[in-house]
Amino acid sequence: MINVEHIRTVKIVESFDELITTPFAGGINALCWRRSLEGNFDEVAKALQQTDDMVTVNDQDLLELKLSPSGQLACKTLMSDQCLLRDIDLSPSLDSIFKYPVSESDDPVSTDVYSFHVDSCPVEVDTYLCSYNIVGSEGLCNLEAMRCIDQLSTRRQLLKQYGGEDDKGFRLFLRDKCYDLHYLPSSPGIQPYSFGIGHLWRLATQWPGSRVLPCIHRAPVWSSVDVPRLLLIS
């Protein structure tokens, strides 16, 4: 895993204000407000006692938890971060995750969040996220990536699935299935970079008129069965 300081598309910022006001330009498509958070986030995750693979946690859920002072400090940060995003008219979600759904094994292109992908929207919008424990999300440099649909063997499979020629209809088929949003390293040996723990990120998305390429990222794979991963996303 490479360090973000060596990623030319990532800019480190020193405050929330800088995170939300710095424009994406000059090839920069990811901003990272690097932080060292205090508090026991694993304790919060365990205390939720969830039975589903993934649940959305609201402020009331957090306030009702019986926690140590260190757990309470972590809770305060979880609520404070959401408040910061709500104050700029966003709708953040705090998710507690044991695992995500995965694509069908016979699908030519995996379209689950474990696959490298970009976020897409018809209007200008950014993605914010923060991993609080377990493991961080992962990014892939645009110059070291290729779309899954541009891999010759994969494209042949997709054409067979489509049942037609490589025409406008096929391109619409790829878009409707979100196949065109997923990526893979362009050559063997390319390593992703980690978003780390506790850092709040702002990522460029794919939208008409965007001045930069969208940030390619994915959810990490982790093996913990006792503690869910806490992820803030908006």
PAMARLO-712129 format. One record per residue: residue in three letters; residue number from 1; x, z, y of N, C-alpha, C in turn. Coordinates in pm, 1 decimal. Each point is the difference from the previous one (the first is absolute). Example, Ala and Ser with C-alpha at 12.3 -4.5 7.8 and 13.67 -1.06 7.14 Angstrom:
2
R res   n   n.east     n.up  n.north  ca.east    ca.up ca.north   c.east     c.up  c.north
R Ala   1   1319.0    780.0   -569.0    -89.0      0.0    119.0     90.0      0.0    120.0
R Ser   2    -35.0    -72.0    105.0     82.0      6.0    119.0    -77.0     73.0    109.0
END
This chain:
234
R res   n   n.east     n.up  n.north  ca.east    ca.up ca.north   c.east     c.up  c.north
R Met   1     84.6      0.0   -119.5    -84.6      0.0    119.5     88.2      0.0    124.5
R Ile   2    -29.0    -89.0     97.0     84.6     -8.4    117.9    -51.3     89.6    112.2
R Asn   3     92.5     38.2     88.7    -33.7     85.5    113.7    -62.7    -83.6    111.4
R Val   4    -99.8     54.5     67.7    -71.6    -78.4    102.0     88.2    -36.9    118.3
R Glu   5    108.4     75.8     25.1     88.7    -33.1    110.7     62.0   -138.7    -16.1
R His   6      4.6    -49.6   -123.0     61.6   -130.1    -26.9   -103.7   -112.8     -6.2
R Ile   7   -124.5     31.9     30.7   -106.2   -100.6     -3.8    -24.3    -52.3    140.7
R Arg   8     25.8   -128.2     21.0     -7.9    -55.6    135.2   -143.5    -11.2     50.6
R Thr   9    -98.0      5.8    -89.0   -139.5    -11.4     42.1    -63.5    136.3     30.2
R Val  10     76.3    109.0    -17.1    -50.2    135.9     22.1     64.4     60.0    124.1
R Lys  11    -79.8     62.9     83.5     50.9     71.5    117.9    -37.3    147.6    -10.4
R Ile  12     98.2     88.3     17.5    -23.1    143.7     -0.9    -40.4     43.7    140.0
R Val  13   -107.6     78.2     10.7    -44.2     52.4    129.7      3.6    152.4     -4.1
R Glu  14     -7.3     61.8    118.9     22.4    144.2     10.4   -125.6     81.4     30.2
R Ser  15   -113.5    -65.9     16.5   -122.2     74.0     35.3   -122.4    -80.5    -40.3
R Phe  16   -115.0     67.9     -2.0   -124.8    -69.8    -29.2    -32.5    -99.9    109.5
R Asp  17     24.7     37.8    125.3    -27.3    -90.8    111.2     81.1   -128.7    -14.3
R Glu  18    127.0     13.7    -38.2     83.6   -118.6    -18.9    -49.2    -81.3   -119.4
R Leu  19    -49.8     67.7   -101.9    -51.1    -69.0   -118.5   -116.7    -91.8     34.7
R Ile  20    -89.3     47.3     84.1   -122.3    -77.0     27.4     15.1    -98.6    115.3
R Thr  21    106.7     13.9     81.6     14.6    -88.1    117.1    108.1   -106.6    -16.9
R Thr  22     90.8     18.0    -94.3    106.7    -98.8    -19.8    -58.4   -128.3    -59.2
R Pro  23     19.7   -113.4     65.0    -56.0   -125.1    -54.1     81.1    -51.5   -118.5
R Phe  24    -68.1    -68.6    -89.5     70.1    -72.7   -105.3     55.3   -128.2     63.1
R Ala  25    130.7    -17.9     -7.2     63.6   -117.1     60.5    140.3    -14.3    -55.8
R Gly  26     58.3   -119.5     16.2    136.2    -21.5    -42.1     22.5     19.7   -148.7
R Gly  27   -102.4    -24.9    -78.8     11.3     17.3   -145.0    -34.3    138.6    -49.5
R Ile  28    -18.6     97.6     90.7    -37.7    135.5    -40.6   -147.5      1.1    -39.6
R Asn  29    -28.5     38.3   -125.7   -139.8      6.5    -44.1    -35.7    134.2    -63.7
R Ala  30     88.0     99.3     17.6    -28.6    135.3    -49.1     67.6    101.3     91.1
R Leu  31    -75.8     99.8     42.4     51.2    108.1     83.5    -10.5    130.5    -77.2
R Cys  32    104.1     81.1      6.6      4.7    124.9    -75.4     28.1    116.6     93.1
R Trp  33    -95.8     92.4     11.3     22.2    126.1     71.4     55.3     97.2   -102.7
R Arg  34    131.0     14.7      2.6     66.5     79.3   -102.2    -13.8    149.2     31.2
R Arg  35    -44.0     75.8   -100.8    -26.0    142.6     18.8     47.4     78.8   -120.8
R Ser  36     28.4    127.5     22.9     27.3     94.2   -108.1   -107.3    107.0      7.2
R Leu  37    -99.6    -11.2    -87.1   -116.9     86.1      8.3     22.0    132.3    -72.8
R Glu  38    -55.2    105.6     55.9      4.4    131.4    -63.6   -131.4     24.3    -73.4
R Gly  39      3.9     84.8   -101.8   -121.3     32.6    -74.1      5.1    -50.8   -142.1
R Asn  40    -85.3     59.2    -82.3     -3.0    -32.2   -142.5   -118.1    -93.3    -28.4
R Phe  41     27.3   -129.6     -0.1   -106.6    -98.0    -21.1    -41.7     -7.3   -147.2
R Asp  42     92.2     28.4    -90.6    -36.4      4.9   -141.4   -102.4    110.3    -25.6
R Glu  43     14.5    111.6     68.5    -95.8    109.4    -17.6   -140.0    -43.5     42.9
R Val  44     -7.0    -72.0    111.8   -129.7    -51.4     47.2    -58.9    -94.9   -104.2
R Ala  45     82.6    -91.3    -50.9    -47.1    -98.4    -97.2    -53.1     67.6   -126.1
R Lys  46     73.1     99.9    -49.1    -43.9     71.7   -119.6   -129.5     76.1     24.8
R Ala  47    -11.4     59.9    117.9   -116.4     83.6     30.9   -129.2    -80.7      7.3
R Leu  48      9.6   -131.0     19.7   -120.6    -82.6      6.9    -72.5     -4.9   -134.3
R Gln  49     73.3     18.8   -110.2    -57.3      7.2   -134.6    -93.4   -117.9    -29.8
R Gln  50     44.6   -119.6     32.7    -83.5   -117.7    -22.2      1.1    -41.2   -146.3
R Thr  51   -109.8    -61.4    -40.6    -12.4    -49.6   -137.6      1.2   -152.6     -5.3
R Asp  52    -18.3    -66.4    113.8      2.9   -145.8      5.0    140.6    -48.9     32.3
R Asp  53     26.6   -126.1    -32.0    131.5    -57.3     26.4     32.0     -5.6    148.1
R Met  54   -103.6    -16.7     82.2     22.0    -12.4    144.1   -121.4     52.2     74.8
R Val  55     24.5     87.1     98.8   -108.3     52.0     83.3     44.5     -2.4    146.3
R Thr  56    -97.2    -12.3     89.0     26.8     11.5    143.2    -29.0    143.4     43.0
R Val  57     95.2     58.7     70.4     -6.7    141.6     38.3    -34.5      9.4    147.7
R Asn  58   -104.9     77.6     33.2    -34.0     17.8    141.3     51.8    133.8     51.8
R Asp  59    -11.7     21.7    129.1     53.1    122.3     61.2    -64.2    125.3    -57.7
R Gln  60   -128.9     -6.8    -30.0    -68.3    117.1    -53.9     56.0     36.5   -137.3
R Asp  61     32.0   -100.8    -80.0     62.9     25.6   -130.2    129.2     78.1     17.8
R Leu  62     79.1    -38.2     98.6    128.1     65.7     24.5    -19.8    142.3     50.9
R Leu  63    -96.9     18.1     88.4    -23.7    132.3     58.5    -49.0    101.4   -103.2
R Glu  64    -61.7    -47.3   -107.3    -54.4     90.1   -101.6    101.8     40.6   -106.3
R Leu  65    118.8    -59.4      2.9    102.1     30.7    -99.9     62.2    137.3     24.1
R Lys  66     29.2     70.9   -109.0     70.7    127.9      7.1    149.6    -29.3    -19.4
R Leu  67     76.6     16.3    107.7    138.7    -43.4     -1.3     94.0    107.4     55.0
R Ser  68    125.4    -11.4    -37.8    104.6     84.1     57.7     26.4    -46.1    144.0
R Pro  69     74.8     75.7     78.1     34.7    -45.1    135.9     66.8   -137.8      1.7
R Ser  70     83.5    -28.9   -101.4     65.2   -130.6     -5.9   -101.2   -110.6    -28.6
R Gly  71    -97.7     28.6    -84.4   -105.5    -96.3    -27.3    -88.6    -21.8    121.3
R Gln  72    -27.4    107.4     73.4    -80.6     -9.9    121.6     70.3    -84.6    105.8
R Leu  73    133.0     13.0      6.4     76.8    -80.3     94.9    -10.4   -148.3    -34.4
R Ala  74      6.0    -30.9   -129.0    -15.9   -139.5    -43.7   -139.7    -51.0     34.6
R Cys  75   -101.1     84.5    -20.9   -138.5    -37.7     32.3    -14.9    -32.6    148.4
R Lys  76     64.4     81.2     82.4     -7.0    -21.3    145.0     54.9   -136.9     36.4
R Thr  77    109.6    -40.3    -64.0     58.1   -132.1     25.7    -93.2   -110.7    -46.7
R Leu  78    -60.6     16.1   -117.3    -91.2   -101.5    -52.9   -116.6    -24.4     95.9
R Met  79    -52.7    106.5     56.3   -111.4    -14.2     93.5     47.0    -51.0    135.4
R Ser  80    117.4     45.1     43.3     53.0    -42.4    129.8     29.1   -150.0      2.0
R Asp  81     57.8    -52.0   -107.6     30.4   -143.4     -5.4   -127.3    -83.5      8.4
R Gln  82   -104.0     44.2    -68.4   -126.7    -72.9      7.2    -58.7      5.2    140.1
R Cys  83     15.0    114.8     64.7    -49.5     15.7    136.7     71.6    -96.1     95.0
R Leu  84    131.2    -15.2    -16.4     76.5    -93.3     83.5    -54.9   -141.5    -12.7
R Leu  85    -32.1    -41.7   -122.0    -49.8   -135.7    -22.5   -144.2    -15.8     47.9
R Arg  86    -79.9    103.2    -17.8   -138.4     -7.0     49.6     -2.6     -9.3    152.6
R Asp  87     96.0     63.4     65.9      5.0     -2.1    145.8     29.8   -138.5     55.4
R Ile  88     52.0    -90.9    -84.0     20.1   -138.8     44.3   -102.0    -92.2    -68.2
R Asp  89   -113.7     60.6    -34.4   -117.2    -73.6    -51.2     22.5    -64.2   -135.9
R Leu  90     84.0     61.7    -83.4     16.0    -44.4   -137.0    -81.1     89.8    -93.0
R Ser  91    -12.6    -42.3   -125.1    -76.4     76.4    -98.9     89.5     30.2   -119.7
R Pro  92     88.1     97.5     14.0     94.0     29.2   -108.7    -69.3     61.1   -121.2
R Ser  93     61.2    -21.5   -115.1    -49.0     58.1   -125.2    115.3     73.0    -67.1
R Leu  94    -23.8    124.1    -42.5     98.5     74.7    -77.0    -42.5     -7.5   -145.8
R Asp  95     80.0    -66.3    -80.2    -33.1    -20.6   -140.5     91.0     83.9    -89.2
R Ser  96    -60.1     58.8   -102.6     73.9     75.4   -101.5     -6.4    -82.5   -128.3
R Ile  97    116.9    -42.5    -49.2      4.4   -106.7   -100.2     83.7     39.5   -121.4
R Phe  98    -60.1     -8.6   -117.3     77.3      8.0   -124.0     47.6   -139.3    -41.8
R Lys  99    -88.1    -99.8     16.0     37.4   -138.5    -27.9   -105.4    -91.7     60.6
R Tyr 100     40.0   -126.0     21.2    -89.2   -102.1     52.8    -51.6    -88.4   -113.4
R Pro 101   -111.5    -69.2     21.1    -42.8   -102.1    -97.2    104.6   -110.4     -7.4
R Val 102     11.0    -63.8   -114.4     95.9   -109.4    -17.5    -73.8   -128.6    -34.4
R Ser 103     66.8   -113.4     27.0    -58.7   -130.5    -29.7     -9.9    -21.9   -150.8
R Glu 104    -87.8    -90.5    -39.3    -10.4    -38.0   -139.7    133.1    -59.9    -46.4
R Ser 105     38.9     28.4   -122.5    131.3    -41.4    -49.3     16.0   -150.9     -8.7
R Asp 106   -111.3    -74.8    -14.3     10.7   -144.7    -13.3    -14.8    -73.2    133.1
R Asp 107     -4.7     74.5    111.3    -12.0    -61.9    131.2    134.8    -60.8     38.0
R Pro 108      5.7   -127.4     42.6    128.1    -62.7     35.3     72.3     70.7    113.9
R Val 109    -76.4     61.9     91.5     57.5     73.0    112.9    -62.8    139.0      4.4
R Ser 110     83.3    102.0     -6.7    -51.7    136.6     13.5    -41.4     22.8    144.6
R Thr 111   -122.0     45.5     20.2    -49.1     21.5    136.0    -29.2    147.6     27.0
R Asp 112     56.7     89.0    -82.3    -15.9    142.2     28.9    107.2     43.3     99.5
R Val 113     -7.1    125.6     44.7     90.2     46.0    106.1    140.9     28.1    -50.3
R Tyr 114     20.9     -2.9   -132.5    136.2     12.5    -53.2     78.7   -129.7     17.0
R Ser 115    -69.1   -107.4     32.1     63.1   -129.6     22.6     39.0    -11.0    148.2
R Phe 116    116.8    -59.6     28.1     37.2    -23.7    139.1   -105.6    -87.6     65.4
R His 117    -45.8     39.9    116.7   -107.0    -72.8     67.1      7.8     21.9    150.6
R Val 118    -77.8    -78.6     72.4    -18.1     21.6    143.2   -147.1     29.4     24.6
R Asp 119    -27.1     75.8    104.9   -137.6     27.1     40.2    -45.3   -112.0     93.3
R Ser 120   -125.0    -41.9    -14.1    -51.1   -113.2     76.0   -131.2     36.0     68.0
R Cys 121    -19.8    -54.4    120.9   -122.5     28.1     75.0    -26.8   -118.9     92.2
R Pro 122   -127.4    -30.5     27.3    -30.0   -111.9     90.9     28.6     31.7    146.8
R Val 123     22.6    127.4     32.4     29.9     40.7    137.8    127.9     83.1      0.5
R Glu 124     56.1     19.5    119.4    124.5     75.5     11.0    -21.8    146.2    -37.1
R Val 125     76.6     46.8    -96.7     -7.8    139.1    -44.0    130.8     31.7    -72.1
R Asp 126     40.5    126.6      5.6    120.5     44.1    -68.5    -37.2     97.3   -111.8
R Thr 127     90.8     16.9    -94.6    -16.7     98.7   -106.9     90.7    119.2     28.9
R Tyr 128    -57.5    120.0     -8.2     77.8    123.2     13.6     -0.8     70.6   -135.0
R Leu 129    113.1     55.2    -38.8      1.1     77.8   -123.9    113.0    101.9     -0.9
R Cys 130    -21.6    104.4    -79.6     99.1    106.3    -17.3    -16.2     59.1   -139.4
R Ser 131    109.1      8.0    -74.9      2.3     68.6   -129.6     53.0    141.2     22.7
R Tyr 132    -75.2    101.4    -43.5     37.7    138.6     27.7     73.8     68.4   -114.9
R Asn 133     -8.0    -56.7   -118.7     65.8     63.3   -114.4     21.3   -103.5   -111.5
R Ile 134     58.6     43.4   -106.8     25.7    -79.6   -120.9     99.2   -113.7     25.5
R Val 135    -45.4   -108.3     65.0     86.4   -116.5     20.9    -60.5    -86.2    110.4
R Gly 136     85.9    -71.7     72.2    -47.4    -83.1    109.5    -39.4   -139.9    -44.5
R Ser 137    -75.4    -66.8     85.5    -30.5   -141.6    -22.3    128.9    -79.9      9.5
R Glu 138     -6.4   -128.3    -37.5    118.8    -84.1     -1.8    -24.3   -128.2     78.7
R Gly 139    105.1    -48.1     65.8     -7.5   -124.0     75.8     96.6   -103.5    -54.3
R Leu 140    -27.2   -125.4     33.2     85.0   -111.2    -43.4     23.1    -90.2    120.9
R Cys 141    126.9    -30.4     27.2     33.4    -86.4    113.5    -61.6   -138.5    -18.2
R Asn 142    -56.2    -55.0    106.1    -66.1   -130.2     -9.0     94.8   -110.7    -44.6
R Leu 143    125.4      5.0     46.1     96.3   -103.8    -36.0     43.3      9.6   -145.0
R Glu 144    -30.4    111.8    -65.7     36.7     18.6   -140.0   -121.8     -4.0    -91.4
R Ala 145   -108.4    -59.1     49.8   -125.4     -2.8    -75.7    -56.4   -140.6     -4.6
R Met 146    -82.8    -24.2   -101.1    -75.1   -123.7     -8.5   -141.5     32.1    -47.0
R Arg 147    -93.7    -83.3     42.5   -137.4     21.5    -45.3     -9.2    -27.6   -149.7
R Cys 148    -76.5     81.8    -68.4    -17.8    -21.0   -144.3    -53.8   -138.7    -29.2
R Ile 149    -87.6    -50.5     86.6    -62.6   -129.8    -24.4     98.2   -115.8     17.0
R Asp 150    117.1     26.5     59.4     99.4   -105.3     17.5     98.6     -7.9   -116.7
R Gln 151    -12.5     92.8    -92.2     80.6     -6.9   -121.9    -62.1   -106.4    -91.0
R Leu 152     79.8    -98.0    -41.0    -53.1   -118.5    -68.0    -83.1     34.6   -123.1
R Ser 153     50.6     89.4    -86.0    -71.7     33.1   -123.0   -132.7     69.9     31.1
R Thr 154      0.7     85.1    102.1   -122.7     69.7     39.0   -100.9    -97.4     58.1
R Arg 155     47.5    -93.6     81.1    -91.5    -96.8     61.9    -67.7    -86.1   -107.1
R Arg 156     74.1    -33.6   -103.4    -60.0    -76.8   -109.3   -112.2     78.1    -66.9
R Gln 157     24.3    129.4    -21.8   -104.4     83.5    -60.8   -122.5      9.4     90.1
R Leu 158     24.6     11.0    130.4   -110.9     11.0     95.0    -79.9   -129.7      7.0
R Leu 159     68.8   -112.7     -5.6    -70.3   -128.3     -1.3    -86.0    -14.5   -125.1
R Lys 160     51.7     49.0   -111.5    -77.5     -3.1   -123.8   -122.2     89.0     12.4
R Gln 161     16.9    117.4     59.3   -112.7     91.3     19.8   -102.6    -60.7     94.3
R Tyr 162     48.6    -67.1    104.4    -88.0    -63.9     98.2    -75.6   -117.6    -61.2
R Gly 163     69.5    -74.5    -85.4    -63.7   -112.3    -66.3    -12.1   -122.9     85.0
R Gly 164     96.5    -19.7     89.7     -5.5   -117.3     86.3    137.7    -38.7     48.3
R Glu 165      3.3    -77.5    108.4    125.9    -47.7     57.3     49.8     96.8    107.0
R Asp 166    127.4    -19.8     39.7     60.2     79.8    106.3    -47.8    -56.4    134.0
R Asp 167   -121.3     39.0     39.9    -63.3    -55.9    119.4    -51.9    112.8     89.1
R Lys 168    -79.7    -33.8     98.6    -55.1     99.1     92.0    -83.0    104.1    -75.5
R Gly 169    -76.2    -47.0    -98.0    -80.7     92.6    -78.9     85.8    101.2    -74.2
R Phe 170    113.2    -44.6    -50.1     91.9     89.7    -70.2     56.3    104.0     95.8
R Arg 171     33.7    -42.5    120.5     53.6     94.3     99.1   -105.3    103.0     40.3
R Leu 172   -123.7    -43.3      8.6   -108.6     95.0     29.0    -18.2     97.8   -116.2
R Phe 173     14.9    -50.2   -122.2     -7.3     83.3   -119.9    108.0    108.8      4.0
R Leu 174    122.8    -38.4     36.0    110.4     96.5      8.6    -28.5    105.7    105.7
R Arg 175    -55.8    -42.3    112.9    -29.9     94.9    107.8   -112.6     94.2    -39.0
R Asp 176   -105.2    -54.1    -59.3   -114.6     83.1    -37.9     38.1    105.7   -103.1
R Lys 177     95.1    -32.9    -87.8     45.8     93.8   -102.7    111.2     92.4     51.2
R Cys 178     41.8    -21.6    126.3    111.7     75.4     61.4    133.4    -24.3    -70.4
R Tyr 179      8.2   -107.4    -78.6    125.8    -31.5    -67.0    110.5    -33.2    100.6
R Asp 180    -39.5    -57.5    114.7     99.6    -43.7     98.3     60.5    114.6     79.4
R Leu 181    -46.1    123.1    -23.6     52.0    116.5     72.9    106.2     75.5    -77.9
R His 182     29.7    -44.9   -120.2     89.3     76.2    -87.4    134.8    -70.7    -17.7
R Tyr 183    104.4     83.2     -9.9    138.6    -47.8      4.9     82.4     58.1   -114.5
R Leu 184    117.3    -59.1    -18.7     98.1     53.3    -92.7    138.1    -28.5     56.8
R Pro 185    102.7     73.6    -42.8    135.9    -29.6     48.3     35.9   -144.1    -30.4
R Ser 186     69.9    -63.7     92.9     31.0   -142.3    -14.7    112.5    -27.0    -98.3
R Ser 187     77.1    102.1    -35.6    106.4    -17.5    -99.0     28.7    133.2    -67.6
R Pro 188     58.0     -2.2   -119.7     30.9    124.0    -71.4     99.6     85.9     79.7
R Gly 189    -13.4    130.8    -14.8     93.0     90.6     65.6    -42.0     46.4    137.5
R Ile 190   -101.9    -61.3     58.0    -48.6     43.9    131.2    -72.1    133.4    -13.7
R Gln 191     35.2     93.8     84.9    -54.9    134.0     -6.7    -96.1     27.1    115.8
R Pro 192   -110.8     67.9    -26.3    -88.1     40.3    109.6     61.3    116.7     76.9
R Tyr 193    -57.8     30.7    114.3     40.4    119.7     74.0   -114.3    100.9     -2.4
R Ser 194     34.8    127.5      8.2   -100.9    105.8     -9.3    -48.5     41.8    137.8
R Phe 195   -130.2     25.0     11.9    -56.6     52.9    123.6     27.1    149.6     13.8
R Gly 196     47.9     63.3   -107.6     36.5    140.6      6.1   -120.6     93.6      4.2
R Ile 197     30.8    128.7     11.8   -102.7    105.1      1.4    -11.3     60.2    139.8
R Gly 198   -122.4      8.6     50.0    -25.5     66.8    127.2      7.1    -87.9    122.7
R His 199     49.7   -123.3    -14.6     12.1    -89.3    114.8   -131.3    -75.2     21.0
R Leu 200    -40.8    -14.4    125.8   -121.2    -75.2     32.2     39.6   -141.8     38.5
R Trp 201    -59.2    -97.3    -70.4     35.1   -140.8     18.0   -114.6    -77.1     63.9
R Arg 202     36.6   -101.7     75.7    -95.2   -100.0     50.3     49.1   -135.6    -46.2
R Leu 203    -85.6    -74.0    -69.6     38.2   -126.8    -61.6    -77.2   -116.2     60.8
R Ala 204     69.4   -109.2     21.8    -66.1   -122.5     45.9    -80.9    -61.1   -113.2
R Thr 205   -116.2    -50.6     33.3    -87.8    -63.4    -98.0     -8.0   -150.6     26.5
R Gln 206    -62.8    -70.2    -93.4    -19.9   -144.6     15.6   -132.5    -22.9     71.2
R Trp 207      6.1    -57.6    119.5   -121.8    -32.1     75.2     27.1   -122.9     86.2
R Pro 208   -102.0    -79.2     33.8     21.1   -122.2     78.4     64.7     31.9    134.2
R Gly 209    111.8    -63.9     29.9     67.2     20.2    126.9    110.2    104.3     -2.3
R Ser 210     23.9     61.4   -114.0    105.4    101.9     -7.6    135.2    -61.0     35.9
R Arg 211     81.5     75.7     76.8    129.9    -48.9     45.7    111.7     29.4   -100.1
R Val 212    -29.9     76.9   -103.1    101.2     32.5   -101.2    -60.6    -16.1   -138.9
R Leu 213     87.0    -10.6    -99.1    -47.7     -3.7   -138.0    -55.6    136.6    -39.3
R Pro 214    -99.4      4.3    -87.5    -53.6    129.4    -43.6    100.6     74.8    -86.1
R Cys 215    -10.2    132.1      1.1     89.7     84.1    -79.3    -43.8     -0.3   -146.5
R Ile 216     92.2    -33.8    -88.0    -27.2     -2.7   -144.0     27.6    138.8    -56.9
R His 217    -97.3     55.1    -70.7     16.0    136.6    -50.6    -81.7     18.3   -126.9
R Arg 218     20.3    115.0    -66.3    -77.9     31.4   -119.7     -3.9    150.5    -22.1
R Ala 219    -96.1     43.2    -81.0     -3.2    139.0    -44.5    106.6     19.6   -106.4
R Pro 220     66.3    114.3     -1.5    101.9     24.2   -103.1    -65.0     36.6   -132.5
R Val 221     77.3    -11.7   -105.2    -42.2     49.1   -131.4     63.3    137.3    -19.3
R Trp 222    -81.2     97.8    -35.2     53.5    133.1    -25.3    -61.6     56.2   -126.8
R Ser 223     65.2    100.9    -57.0    -38.8     46.7   -133.4    -58.5    140.9     -0.3
R Ser 224    -16.6     61.2    117.9    -51.4    136.8      3.4   -144.4      5.5    -49.6
R Val 225    -28.2     94.5    -89.8   -136.6     17.3    -49.3    -58.5    131.7     48.3
R Asp 226     79.5     81.8     66.6    -45.1    132.5     43.3    -32.5      6.2    149.2
R Val 227     68.2    -82.4     78.9    -17.1      5.7    145.7    -38.7   -138.1     51.3
R Pro 228   -114.0    -14.2     68.6    -34.6   -130.6     57.4     84.3    -29.5    124.0
R Arg 229      7.4   -126.2     32.6     71.9    -45.4    119.3    -94.5      2.3    118.6
R Leu 230     45.2     56.8    111.6    -78.5      4.3    122.6     44.3   -113.7     90.8
R Leu 231    -92.7    -87.8     34.3     30.5   -117.5     81.4    -98.0    -11.8    115.4
R Leu 232     53.0     -9.5    120.0    -81.7    -29.2    118.6      6.0   -149.2     26.5
R Ile 233   -115.4    -63.3     16.9     -3.2   -144.1     26.3   -111.6    -32.4     98.4
R Ser 234     28.1    -95.3     87.1   -101.8    -42.7     96.3     21.4   -147.9     31.2
END
